[in-house]
Each structure stands twice: as C-alpha cells, then as structure tokens.
C-alpha cells in the first residue's frame, strides 16, 4: 500500500549513510550480505521502499509497534459498520 511504502521510504531516508542502513537491516533480520547489497544500493528512496527487503524487514506489525497508525485496517473496520 502507498502509505506504508511512504513510511518505509521515510525510515530509509532517516538512516542516511550506507553503514547505518546495513547495520539497521542486519538488526531487523536481513542476512549481512543482503543488507550490504541493499544498504549500498544506488536506487532511489521510493524504489528501495518498494523492495522485498524493506517489506520483509520493516513489516506492517513492526510499523504498528512503532506507533504508526494503521489507516487501511481502520478503514476496513469502518466500512464494515456501514
């Protein structure tokens, strides 16, 4: 979804340096070689945010635990009420 991808993009952007990206991806459970590949990638923020690596490491559950509001789930609940 667009909003979750946008959140992942901002998180990726906050990490700034390749070294920080590699360390944080590795902390989130990505193998070190793959974290190194993606952390040093030249792709833009939006492209990386849509990658399987960020979708696997920064899951929807982790976003919810971090305090990000789950708009799509809330919308579905409200839609069922009407």
PDB file with one MODEL, atoms N, CA, C and O in Angstrom:
MODEL        1
ATOM      1  N   UNK A   1       0.822  -1.176   0.000  1.00  0.00           N
ATOM      2  CA  UNK A   1       0.000   0.000   0.000  1.00  0.00           C
ATOM      3  C   UNK A   1       0.873   1.250   0.000  1.00  0.00           C
ATOM      4  O   UNK A   1       2.005   1.257   0.486  1.00  0.00           O
ATOM      5  N   UNK A   2       0.304   2.287  -0.558  1.00  0.00           N
ATOM      6  CA  UNK A   2       1.056   3.514  -0.764  1.00  0.00           C
ATOM      7  C   UNK A   2       1.549   4.114   0.553  1.00  0.00           C
ATOM      8  O   UNK A   2       2.713   4.499   0.661  1.00  0.00           O
ATOM      9  N   UNK A   3       0.674   4.196   1.547  1.00  0.00           N
ATOM     10  CA  UNK A   3       1.032   4.848   2.806  1.00  0.00           C
ATOM     11  C   UNK A   3       2.147   4.101   3.538  1.00  0.00           C
ATOM     12  O   UNK A   3       3.073   4.722   4.059  1.00  0.00           O
ATOM     13  N   UNK A   4       2.060   2.782   3.577  1.00  0.00           N
ATOM     14  CA  UNK A   4       3.106   2.005   4.251  1.00  0.00           C
ATOM     15  C   UNK A   4       4.429   2.113   3.508  1.00  0.00           C
ATOM     16  O   UNK A   4       5.496   2.181   4.119  1.00  0.00           O
ATOM     17  N   UNK A   5       4.348   2.128   2.188  1.00  0.00           N
ATOM     18  CA  UNK A   5       5.577   2.293   1.401  1.00  0.00           C
ATOM     19  C   UNK A   5       6.196   3.661   1.674  1.00  0.00           C
ATOM     20  O   UNK A   5       7.418   3.797   1.746  1.00  0.00           O
ATOM     21  N   UNK A   6       5.349   4.660   1.823  1.00  0.00           N
ATOM     22  CA  UNK A   6       5.833   6.015   2.120  1.00  0.00           C
ATOM     23  C   UNK A   6       6.519   6.047   3.490  1.00  0.00           C
ATOM     24  O   UNK A   6       7.560   6.686   3.639  1.00  0.00           O
ATOM     25  N   UNK A   7       5.959   5.375   4.477  1.00  0.00           N
ATOM     26  CA  UNK A   7       6.581   5.301   5.802  1.00  0.00           C
ATOM     27  C   UNK A   7       7.936   4.612   5.728  1.00  0.00           C
ATOM     28  O   UNK A   7       8.905   5.066   6.337  1.00  0.00           O
ATOM     29  N   UNK A   8       8.000   3.517   4.979  1.00  0.00           N
ATOM     30  CA  UNK A   8       9.282   2.822   4.809  1.00  0.00           C
ATOM     31  C   UNK A   8      10.302   3.721   4.116  1.00  0.00           C
ATOM     32  O   UNK A   8      11.492   3.674   4.428  1.00  0.00           O
ATOM     33  N   UNK A   9       9.838   4.533   3.184  1.00  0.00           N
ATOM     34  CA  UNK A   9      10.734   5.446   2.489  1.00  0.00           C
ATOM     35  C   UNK A   9      11.330   6.458   3.469  1.00  0.00           C
ATOM     36  O   UNK A   9      12.530   6.730   3.429  1.00  0.00           O
ATOM     37  N   UNK A  10      10.500   7.009   4.339  1.00  0.00           N
ATOM     38  CA  UNK A  10      10.999   7.974   5.320  1.00  0.00           C
ATOM     39  C   UNK A  10      11.959   7.333   6.315  1.00  0.00           C
ATOM     40  O   UNK A  10      12.949   7.951   6.707  1.00  0.00           O
ATOM     41  N   UNK A  11      11.677   6.115   6.722  1.00  0.00           N
ATOM     42  CA  UNK A  11      12.591   5.412   7.629  1.00  0.00           C
ATOM     43  C   UNK A  11      13.928   5.191   6.937  1.00  0.00           C
ATOM     44  O   UNK A  11      14.981   5.421   7.532  1.00  0.00           O
ATOM     45  N   UNK A  12      13.892   4.747   5.687  1.00  0.00           N
ATOM     46  CA  UNK A  12      15.121   4.527   4.910  1.00  0.00           C
ATOM     47  C   UNK A  12      15.901   5.832   4.764  1.00  0.00           C
ATOM     48  O   UNK A  12      17.129   5.851   4.844  1.00  0.00           O
ATOM     49  N   UNK A  13      15.172   6.909   4.550  1.00  0.00           N
ATOM     50  CA  UNK A  13      15.803   8.221   4.370  1.00  0.00           C
ATOM     51  C   UNK A  13      16.457   8.691   5.676  1.00  0.00           C
ATOM     52  O   UNK A  13      17.505   9.336   5.640  1.00  0.00           O
ATOM     53  N   UNK A  14      15.861   8.382   6.807  1.00  0.00           N
ATOM     54  CA  UNK A  14      16.414   8.785   8.102  1.00  0.00           C
ATOM     55  C   UNK A  14      17.735   8.092   8.397  1.00  0.00           C
ATOM     56  O   UNK A  14      18.581   8.647   9.098  1.00  0.00           O
ATOM     57  N   UNK A  15      17.919   6.904   7.880  1.00  0.00           N
ATOM     58  CA  UNK A  15      19.146   6.158   8.158  1.00  0.00           C
ATOM     59  C   UNK A  15      20.356   6.775   7.467  1.00  0.00           C
ATOM     60  O   UNK A  15      21.490   6.537   7.883  1.00  0.00           O
ATOM     61  N   UNK A  16      20.134   7.562   6.421  1.00  0.00           N
ATOM     62  CA  UNK A  16      21.124   8.375   5.703  1.00  0.00           C
ATOM     63  C   UNK A  16      22.336   7.654   5.139  1.00  0.00           C
ATOM     64  O   UNK A  16      22.436   7.516   3.920  1.00  0.00           O
ATOM     65  N   UNK A  17      23.249   7.195   5.960  1.00  0.00           N
ATOM     66  CA  UNK A  17      24.517   6.646   5.468  1.00  0.00           C
ATOM     67  C   UNK A  17      24.402   5.146   5.181  1.00  0.00           C
ATOM     68  O   UNK A  17      23.652   4.436   5.851  1.00  0.00           O
ATOM     69  N   UNK A  18      25.149   4.672   4.182  1.00  0.00           N
ATOM     70  CA  UNK A  18      25.112   3.235   3.864  1.00  0.00           C
ATOM     71  C   UNK A  18      25.451   2.347   5.059  1.00  0.00           C
ATOM     72  O   UNK A  18      24.848   1.288   5.234  1.00  0.00           O
ATOM     73  N   UNK A  19      26.405   2.766   5.876  1.00  0.00           N
ATOM     74  CA  UNK A  19      26.795   1.965   7.042  1.00  0.00           C
ATOM     75  C   UNK A  19      25.615   1.799   8.000  1.00  0.00           C
ATOM     76  O   UNK A  19      25.379   0.706   8.515  1.00  0.00           O
ATOM     77  N   UNK A  20      24.882   2.875   8.235  1.00  0.00           N
ATOM     78  CA  UNK A  20      23.719   2.825   9.120  1.00  0.00           C
ATOM     79  C   UNK A  20      22.632   1.938   8.528  1.00  0.00           C
ATOM     80  O   UNK A  20      21.983   1.181   9.250  1.00  0.00           O
ATOM     81  N   UNK A  21      22.433   2.030   7.226  1.00  0.00           N
ATOM     82  CA  UNK A  21      21.425   1.204   6.556  1.00  0.00           C
ATOM     83  C   UNK A  21      21.757  -0.274   6.703  1.00  0.00           C
ATOM     84  O   UNK A  21      20.883  -1.087   7.005  1.00  0.00           O
ATOM     85  N   UNK A  22      23.019  -0.618   6.488  1.00  0.00           N
ATOM     86  CA  UNK A  22      23.454  -2.015   6.604  1.00  0.00           C
ATOM     87  C   UNK A  22      23.250  -2.508   8.035  1.00  0.00           C
ATOM     88  O   UNK A  22      22.718  -3.598   8.243  1.00  0.00           O
ATOM     89  N   UNK A  23      23.665  -1.718   9.016  1.00  0.00           N
ATOM     90  CA  UNK A  23      23.535  -2.121  10.422  1.00  0.00           C
ATOM     91  C   UNK A  23      22.072  -2.325  10.801  1.00  0.00           C
ATOM     92  O   UNK A  23      21.729  -3.322  11.435  1.00  0.00           O
ATOM     93  N   UNK A  24      21.212  -1.390  10.419  1.00  0.00           N
ATOM     94  CA  UNK A  24      19.803  -1.488  10.791  1.00  0.00           C
ATOM     95  C   UNK A  24      19.095  -2.634  10.074  1.00  0.00           C
ATOM     96  O   UNK A  24      18.254  -3.308  10.670  1.00  0.00           O
ATOM     97  N   UNK A  25      19.423  -2.861   8.814  1.00  0.00           N
ATOM     98  CA  UNK A  25      18.831  -4.003   8.107  1.00  0.00           C
ATOM     99  C   UNK A  25      19.259  -5.314   8.759  1.00  0.00           C
ATOM    100  O   UNK A  25      18.455  -6.236   8.899  1.00  0.00           O
ATOM    101  N   UNK A  26      20.516  -5.394   9.153  1.00  0.00           N
ATOM    102  CA  UNK A  26      21.015  -6.606   9.806  1.00  0.00           C
ATOM    103  C   UNK A  26      20.323  -6.807  11.157  1.00  0.00           C
ATOM    104  O   UNK A  26      19.994  -7.937  11.519  1.00  0.00           O
ATOM    105  N   UNK A  27      20.101  -5.729  11.899  1.00  0.00           N
ATOM    106  CA  UNK A  27      19.378  -5.818  13.175  1.00  0.00           C
ATOM    107  C   UNK A  27      17.951  -6.317  12.975  1.00  0.00           C
ATOM    108  O   UNK A  27      17.390  -6.989  13.841  1.00  0.00           O
ATOM    109  N   UNK A  28      17.373  -5.982  11.828  1.00  0.00           N
ATOM    110  CA  UNK A  28      15.994  -6.373  11.543  1.00  0.00           C
ATOM    111  C   UNK A  28      15.874  -7.772  10.944  1.00  0.00           C
ATOM    112  O   UNK A  28      14.784  -8.191  10.556  1.00  0.00           O
ATOM    113  N   UNK A  29      16.990  -8.493  10.867  1.00  0.00           N
ATOM    114  CA  UNK A  29      16.937  -9.894  10.458  1.00  0.00           C
ATOM    115  C   UNK A  29      17.324 -10.194   9.023  1.00  0.00           C
ATOM    116  O   UNK A  29      17.150 -11.323   8.566  1.00  0.00           O
ATOM    117  N   UNK A  30      17.838  -9.225   8.310  1.00  0.00           N
ATOM    118  CA  UNK A  30      18.286  -9.451   6.937  1.00  0.00           C
ATOM    119  C   UNK A  30      19.717  -9.983   6.994  1.00  0.00           C
ATOM    120  O   UNK A  30      20.535  -9.446   7.742  1.00  0.00           O
ATOM    121  N   UNK A  31      20.045 -11.034   6.217  1.00  0.00           N
ATOM    122  CA  UNK A  31      21.422 -11.544   6.208  1.00  0.00           C
ATOM    123  C   UNK A  31      22.417 -10.433   5.854  1.00  0.00           C
ATOM    124  O   UNK A  31      22.100  -9.510   5.104  1.00  0.00           O
ATOM    125  N   UNK A  32      23.620 -10.547   6.411  1.00  0.00           N
ATOM    126  CA  UNK A  32      24.602  -9.470   6.276  1.00  0.00           C
ATOM    127  C   UNK A  32      24.953  -9.164   4.826  1.00  0.00           C
ATOM    128  O   UNK A  32      25.083  -7.995   4.462  1.00  0.00           O
ATOM    129  N   UNK A  33      25.109 -10.182   3.995  1.00  0.00           N
ATOM    130  CA  UNK A  33      25.469  -9.939   2.597  1.00  0.00           C
ATOM    131  C   UNK A  33      24.366  -9.198   1.857  1.00  0.00           C
ATOM    132  O   UNK A  33      24.636  -8.334   1.023  1.00  0.00           O
ATOM    133  N   UNK A  34      23.109  -9.545   2.173  1.00  0.00           N
ATOM    134  CA  UNK A  34      21.983  -8.886   1.513  1.00  0.00           C
ATOM    135  C   UNK A  34      21.802  -7.463   2.051  1.00  0.00           C
ATOM    136  O   UNK A  34      21.460  -6.550   1.299  1.00  0.00           O
ATOM    137  N   UNK A  35      22.030  -7.284   3.337  1.00  0.00           N
ATOM    138  CA  UNK A  35      21.963  -5.944   3.923  1.00  0.00           C
ATOM    139  C   UNK A  35      23.022  -5.045   3.297  1.00  0.00           C
ATOM    140  O   UNK A  35      22.771  -3.867   3.040  1.00  0.00           O
ATOM    141  N   UNK A  36      24.205  -5.602   3.053  1.00  0.00           N
ATOM    142  CA  UNK A  36      25.280  -4.830   2.417  1.00  0.00           C
ATOM    143  C   UNK A  36      24.889  -4.433   0.995  1.00  0.00           C
ATOM    144  O   UNK A  36      25.128  -3.302   0.572  1.00  0.00           O
ATOM    145  N   UNK A  37      24.287  -5.368   0.260  1.00  0.00           N
ATOM    146  CA  UNK A  37      23.854  -5.075  -1.111  1.00  0.00           C
ATOM    147  C   UNK A  37      22.846  -3.933  -1.146  1.00  0.00           C
ATOM    148  O   UNK A  37      22.998  -2.978  -1.907  1.00  0.00           O
ATOM    149  N   UNK A  38      21.824  -4.042  -0.319  1.00  0.00           N
ATOM    150  CA  UNK A  38      20.762  -3.041  -0.348  1.00  0.00           C
ATOM    151  C   UNK A  38      21.186  -1.741   0.317  1.00  0.00           C
ATOM    152  O   UNK A  38      20.776  -0.665  -0.118  1.00  0.00           O
ATOM    153  N   UNK A  39      21.989  -1.823   1.350  1.00  0.00           N
ATOM    154  CA  UNK A  39      22.449  -0.615   2.029  1.00  0.00           C
ATOM    155  C   UNK A  39      23.321   0.255   1.156  1.00  0.00           C
ATOM    156  O   UNK A  39      23.356   1.473   1.328  1.00  0.00           O
ATOM    157  N   UNK A  40      24.029  -0.356   0.219  1.00  0.00           N
ATOM    158  CA  UNK A  40      24.900   0.385  -0.689  1.00  0.00           C
ATOM    159  C   UNK A  40      24.279   0.567  -2.071  1.00  0.00           C
ATOM    160  O   UNK A  40      24.977   0.922  -3.021  1.00  0.00           O
ATOM    161  N   UNK A  41      22.998   0.333  -2.187  1.00  0.00           N
ATOM    162  CA  UNK A  41      22.323   0.446  -3.476  1.00  0.00           C
ATOM    163  C   UNK A  41      22.221   1.907  -3.912  1.00  0.00           C
ATOM    164  O   UNK A  41      22.116   2.812  -3.084  1.00  0.00           O
ATOM    165  N   UNK A  42      22.255   2.115  -5.220  1.00  0.00           N
ATOM    166  CA  UNK A  42      22.134   3.460  -5.776  1.00  0.00           C
ATOM    167  C   UNK A  42      20.688   3.797  -6.142  1.00  0.00           C
ATOM    168  O   UNK A  42      20.408   4.895  -6.624  1.00  0.00           O
ATOM    169  N   UNK A  43      19.780   2.864  -5.914  1.00  0.00           N
ATOM    170  CA  UNK A  43      18.385   3.117  -6.250  1.00  0.00           C
ATOM    171  C   UNK A  43      17.825   4.222  -5.363  1.00  0.00           C
ATOM    172  O   UNK A  43      18.323   4.455  -4.262  1.00  0.00           O
ATOM    173  N   UNK A  44      16.806   4.888  -5.840  1.00  0.00           N
ATOM    174  CA  UNK A  44      16.189   5.975  -5.085  1.00  0.00           C
ATOM    175  C   UNK A  44      15.410   5.465  -3.883  1.00  0.00           C
ATOM    176  O   UNK A  44      15.162   4.267  -3.740  1.00  0.00           O
ATOM    177  N   UNK A  45      15.031   6.402  -3.027  1.00  0.00           N
ATOM    178  CA  UNK A  45      14.317   6.052  -1.797  1.00  0.00           C
ATOM    179  C   UNK A  45      13.010   5.320  -2.093  1.00  0.00           C
ATOM    180  O   UNK A  45      12.684   4.337  -1.428  1.00  0.00           O
ATOM    181  N   UNK A  46      12.269   5.791  -3.078  1.00  0.00           N
ATOM    182  CA  UNK A  46      10.973   5.193  -3.393  1.00  0.00           C
ATOM    183  C   UNK A  46      11.129   3.769  -3.911  1.00  0.00           C
ATOM    184  O   UNK A  46      10.350   2.887  -3.552  1.00  0.00           O
ATOM    185  N   UNK A  47      12.123   3.545  -4.744  1.00  0.00           N
ATOM    186  CA  UNK A  47      12.369   2.203  -5.285  1.00  0.00           C
ATOM    187  C   UNK A  47      12.759   1.241  -4.170  1.00  0.00           C
ATOM    188  O   UNK A  47      12.271   0.112  -4.128  1.00  0.00           O
ATOM    189  N   UNK A  48      13.625   1.673  -3.275  1.00  0.00           N
ATOM    190  CA  UNK A  48      14.054   0.820  -2.161  1.00  0.00           C
ATOM    191  C   UNK A  48      12.877   0.536  -1.230  1.00  0.00           C
ATOM    192  O   UNK A  48      12.740  -0.575  -0.720  1.00  0.00           O
ATOM    193  N   UNK A  49      12.029   1.541  -1.009  1.00  0.00           N
ATOM    194  CA  UNK A  49      10.880   1.362  -0.114  1.00  0.00           C
ATOM    195  C   UNK A  49       9.932   0.286  -0.629  1.00  0.00           C
ATOM    196  O   UNK A  49       9.245  -0.357   0.164  1.00  0.00           O
ATOM    197  N   UNK A  50       9.884   0.081  -1.933  1.00  0.00           N
ATOM    198  CA  UNK A  50       9.026  -0.947  -2.508  1.00  0.00           C
ATOM    199  C   UNK A  50       9.712  -2.290  -2.668  1.00  0.00           C
ATOM    200  O   UNK A  50       9.120  -3.237  -3.185  1.00  0.00           O
ATOM    201  N   UNK A  51      10.953  -2.375  -2.230  1.00  0.00           N
ATOM    202  CA  UNK A  51      11.717  -3.610  -2.404  1.00  0.00           C
ATOM    203  C   UNK A  51      11.268  -4.684  -1.412  1.00  0.00           C
ATOM    204  O   UNK A  51      10.747  -4.368  -0.343  1.00  0.00           O
ATOM    205  N   UNK A  52      11.473  -5.947  -1.769  1.00  0.00           N
ATOM    206  CA  UNK A  52      11.120  -7.027  -0.841  1.00  0.00           C
ATOM    207  C   UNK A  52      11.929  -6.982   0.451  1.00  0.00           C
ATOM    208  O   UNK A  52      11.451  -7.415   1.499  1.00  0.00           O
ATOM    209  N   UNK A  53      13.146  -6.464   0.380  1.00  0.00           N
ATOM    210  CA  UNK A  53      13.999  -6.425   1.573  1.00  0.00           C
ATOM    211  C   UNK A  53      13.386  -5.526   2.643  1.00  0.00           C
ATOM    212  O   UNK A  53      13.313  -5.926   3.805  1.00  0.00           O
ATOM    213  N   UNK A  54      12.947  -4.334   2.283  1.00  0.00           N
ATOM    214  CA  UNK A  54      12.339  -3.454   3.286  1.00  0.00           C
ATOM    215  C   UNK A  54      10.965  -3.955   3.704  1.00  0.00           C
ATOM    216  O   UNK A  54      10.577  -3.790   4.861  1.00  0.00           O
ATOM    217  N   UNK A  55      10.228  -4.557   2.794  1.00  0.00           N
ATOM    218  CA  UNK A  55       8.915  -5.092   3.157  1.00  0.00           C
ATOM    219  C   UNK A  55       9.042  -6.238   4.152  1.00  0.00           C
ATOM    220  O   UNK A  55       8.185  -6.412   5.018  1.00  0.00           O
ATOM    221  N   UNK A  56      10.123  -7.027   4.028  1.00  0.00           N
ATOM    222  CA  UNK A  56      10.354  -8.130   4.968  1.00  0.00           C
ATOM    223  C   UNK A  56      10.922  -7.643   6.289  1.00  0.00           C
ATOM    224  O   UNK A  56      10.607  -8.201   7.340  1.00  0.00           O
ATOM    225  N   UNK A  57      11.751  -6.615   6.253  1.00  0.00           N
ATOM    226  CA  UNK A  57      12.405  -6.174   7.486  1.00  0.00           C
ATOM    227  C   UNK A  57      11.546  -5.185   8.269  1.00  0.00           C
ATOM    228  O   UNK A  57      11.466  -5.273   9.494  1.00  0.00           O
ATOM    229  N   UNK A  58      10.909  -4.252   7.582  1.00  0.00           N
ATOM    230  CA  UNK A  58      10.022  -3.296   8.253  1.00  0.00           C
ATOM    231  C   UNK A  58       8.594  -3.720   7.926  1.00  0.00           C
ATOM    232  O   UNK A  58       7.964  -3.168   7.024  1.00  0.00           O
ATOM    233  N   UNK A  59       8.098  -4.692   8.656  1.00  0.00           N
ATOM    234  CA  UNK A  59       6.777  -5.261   8.390  1.00  0.00           C
ATOM    235  C   UNK A  59       5.681  -4.335   8.910  1.00  0.00           C
ATOM    236  O   UNK A  59       5.945  -3.378   9.637  1.00  0.00           O
ATOM    237  N   UNK A  60       4.459  -4.639   8.522  1.00  0.00           N
ATOM    238  CA  UNK A  60       3.319  -3.857   8.995  1.00  0.00           C
ATOM    239  C   UNK A  60       3.188  -3.960  10.512  1.00  0.00           C
ATOM    240  O   UNK A  60       2.808  -2.992  11.172  1.00  0.00           O
ATOM    241  N   UNK A  61       3.499  -5.121  11.060  1.00  0.00           N
ATOM    242  CA  UNK A  61       3.424  -5.308  12.509  1.00  0.00           C
ATOM    243  C   UNK A  61       4.446  -4.427  13.226  1.00  0.00           C
ATOM    244  O   UNK A  61       4.150  -3.837  14.265  1.00  0.00           O
ATOM    245  N   UNK A  62       5.643  -4.346  12.666  1.00  0.00           N
ATOM    246  CA  UNK A  62       6.677  -3.508  13.275  1.00  0.00           C
ATOM    247  C   UNK A  62       6.314  -2.032  13.184  1.00  0.00           C
ATOM    248  O   UNK A  62       6.621  -1.258  14.090  1.00  0.00           O
ATOM    249  N   UNK A  63       5.669  -1.646  12.109  1.00  0.00           N
ATOM    250  CA  UNK A  63       5.207  -0.262  11.994  1.00  0.00           C
ATOM    251  C   UNK A  63       4.151   0.029  13.059  1.00  0.00           C
ATOM    252  O   UNK A  63       4.154   1.100  13.666  1.00  0.00           O
ATOM    253  N   UNK A  64       3.249  -0.927  13.281  1.00  0.00           N
ATOM    254  CA  UNK A  64       2.212  -0.747  14.300  1.00  0.00           C
ATOM    255  C   UNK A  64       2.828  -0.681  15.695  1.00  0.00           C
ATOM    256  O   UNK A  64       2.408   0.128  16.522  1.00  0.00           O
ATOM    257  N   UNK A  65       3.827  -1.532  15.959  1.00  0.00           N
ATOM    258  CA  UNK A  65       4.504  -1.499  17.260  1.00  0.00           C
ATOM    259  C   UNK A  65       5.252  -0.191  17.482  1.00  0.00           C
ATOM    260  O   UNK A  65       5.406   0.262  18.617  1.00  0.00           O
ATOM    261  N   UNK A  66       5.714   0.409  16.397  1.00  0.00           N
ATOM    262  CA  UNK A  66       6.432   1.683  16.497  1.00  0.00           C
ATOM    263  C   UNK A  66       5.466   2.848  16.707  1.00  0.00           C
ATOM    264  O   UNK A  66       5.894   3.981  16.926  1.00  0.00           O
ATOM    265  N   UNK A  67       4.165   2.571  16.640  1.00  0.00           N
ATOM    266  CA  UNK A  67       3.182   3.608  16.915  1.00  0.00           C
ATOM    267  C   UNK A  67       2.556   4.238  15.680  1.00  0.00           C
ATOM    268  O   UNK A  67       1.803   5.205  15.794  1.00  0.00           O
ATOM    269  N   UNK A  68       2.856   3.705  14.506  1.00  0.00           N
ATOM    270  CA  UNK A  68       2.247   4.236  13.289  1.00  0.00           C
ATOM    271  C   UNK A  68       0.830   3.700  13.167  1.00  0.00           C
ATOM    272  O   UNK A  68       0.592   2.503  13.332  1.00  0.00           O
ATOM    273  N   UNK A  69      -0.085   4.572  12.883  1.00  0.00           N
ATOM    274  CA  UNK A  69      -1.497   4.241  12.787  1.00  0.00           C
ATOM    275  C   UNK A  69      -1.757   3.420  11.534  1.00  0.00           C
ATOM    276  O   UNK A  69      -1.230   3.734  10.466  1.00  0.00           O
ATOM    277  N   UNK A  70      -2.560   2.378  11.651  1.00  0.00           N
ATOM    278  CA  UNK A  70      -2.866   1.501  10.521  1.00  0.00           C
ATOM    279  C   UNK A  70      -4.155   1.981   9.837  1.00  0.00           C
ATOM    280  O   UNK A  70      -5.247   1.497  10.136  1.00  0.00           O
ATOM    281  N   UNK A  71      -4.008   2.930   8.925  1.00  0.00           N
ATOM    282  CA  UNK A  71      -5.163   3.506   8.246  1.00  0.00           C
ATOM    283  C   UNK A  71      -5.967   2.494   7.427  1.00  0.00           C
ATOM    284  O   UNK A  71      -7.195   2.492   7.520  1.00  0.00           O
ATOM    285  N   UNK A  72      -5.331   1.640   6.636  1.00  0.00           N
ATOM    286  CA  UNK A  72      -6.130   0.692   5.837  1.00  0.00           C
ATOM    287  C   UNK A  72      -6.982  -0.248   6.693  1.00  0.00           C
ATOM    288  O   UNK A  72      -8.131  -0.520   6.346  1.00  0.00           O
ATOM    289  N   UNK A  73      -6.444  -0.740   7.788  1.00  0.00           N
ATOM    290  CA  UNK A  73      -7.214  -1.636   8.660  1.00  0.00           C
ATOM    291  C   UNK A  73      -8.374  -0.880   9.309  1.00  0.00           C
ATOM    292  O   UNK A  73      -9.479  -1.411   9.422  1.00  0.00           O
ATOM    293  N   UNK A  74      -8.125   0.339   9.728  1.00  0.00           N
ATOM    294  CA  UNK A  74      -9.175   1.159  10.335  1.00  0.00           C
ATOM    295  C   UNK A  74     -10.281   1.455   9.315  1.00  0.00           C
ATOM    296  O   UNK A  74     -11.466   1.429   9.647  1.00  0.00           O
ATOM    297  N   UNK A  75      -9.886   1.732   8.094  1.00  0.00           N
ATOM    298  CA  UNK A  75     -10.859   1.994   7.026  1.00  0.00           C
ATOM    299  C   UNK A  75     -11.740   0.769   6.787  1.00  0.00           C
ATOM    300  O   UNK A  75     -12.954   0.897   6.629  1.00  0.00           O
ATOM    301  N   UNK A  76     -11.136  -0.409   6.761  1.00  0.00           N
ATOM    302  CA  UNK A  76     -11.907  -1.641   6.545  1.00  0.00           C
ATOM    303  C   UNK A  76     -12.905  -1.865   7.676  1.00  0.00           C
ATOM    304  O   UNK A  76     -14.035  -2.288   7.429  1.00  0.00           O
ATOM    305  N   UNK A  77     -12.501  -1.587   8.910  1.00  0.00           N
ATOM    306  CA  UNK A  77     -13.411  -1.751  10.044  1.00  0.00           C
ATOM    307  C   UNK A  77     -14.589  -0.790   9.937  1.00  0.00           C
ATOM    308  O   UNK A  77     -15.736  -1.175  10.169  1.00  0.00           O
ATOM    309  N   UNK A  78     -14.303   0.456   9.587  1.00  0.00           N
ATOM    310  CA  UNK A  78     -15.377   1.438   9.447  1.00  0.00           C
ATOM    311  C   UNK A  78     -16.300   1.096   8.281  1.00  0.00           C
ATOM    312  O   UNK A  78     -17.509   1.318   8.354  1.00  0.00           O
ATOM    313  N   UNK A  79     -15.738   0.565   7.229  1.00  0.00           N
ATOM    314  CA  UNK A  79     -16.526   0.207   6.059  1.00  0.00           C
ATOM    315  C   UNK A  79     -17.504  -0.924   6.366  1.00  0.00           C
ATOM    316  O   UNK A  79     -18.613  -0.957   5.833  1.00  0.00           O
ATOM    317  N   UNK A  80     -17.085  -1.848   7.228  1.00  0.00           N
ATOM    318  CA  UNK A  80     -17.949  -2.976   7.585  1.00  0.00           C
ATOM    319  C   UNK A  80     -19.125  -2.528   8.450  1.00  0.00           C
ATOM    320  O   UNK A  80     -20.171  -3.177   8.459  1.00  0.00           O
ATOM    321  N   UNK A  81     -18.958  -1.421   9.178  1.00  0.00           N
ATOM    322  CA  UNK A  81     -20.026  -0.924  10.039  1.00  0.00           C
ATOM    323  C   UNK A  81     -21.175  -0.326   9.234  1.00  0.00           C
ATOM    324  O   UNK A  81     -22.317  -0.314   9.694  1.00  0.00           O
ATOM    325  N   UNK A  82     -20.881   0.163   8.056  1.00  0.00           N
ATOM    326  CA  UNK A  82     -21.916   0.841   7.262  1.00  0.00           C
ATOM    327  C   UNK A  82     -22.472  -0.040   6.229  1.00  0.00           C
ATOM    328  O   UNK A  82     -23.352   0.372   5.474  1.00  0.00           O
TER     329      UNK A  82
ENDMDL
END
